Amino acid sequence: MATDKQTLNRGIVFMACALPLMFIGPAVIHFAFINKMQSTYLLILALGIIMCIGGVVLAFKGLLKIMNSLFKSE
């Protein structure tokens, strides 16, 4: 059972892109809730939610690619 190095590297890249989004997204949401009186409140809140969802999706895709590279039978 050999590891597919190219798929493993793509999975690690997905996980590396997901990590900053998982930290920046909640910070942006917190910033939006602090500044509720600003006119761009909903825009910043939506941006933070999209960042959080994007981070989770990228993490799942990365984990799936890593698992496929390790355990996929040929």
C-alpha positions, 0 to 999 in steps of 0.5 A: 500500500503506497502513498500517493505523494501528489494527492497528499501534497494537495491535501496538505495545501488545502489544510494549510489554506483552511487554517488561517480562515478558521482563525480569521473568520471568528475574529472578523465576526467578533469585529462585526458584533463590536461595531453594530452601529456601523453601516457596513455591519452586515457586510463584515458579518457576512464576510466573516461567516463566509470565511468560517464556512470556507475554512471548514469546507477546505479542511474537510476537502483536505482531510478527504484528500489526505485519507484518499492518498493514504488508504485508496486501493489501486 
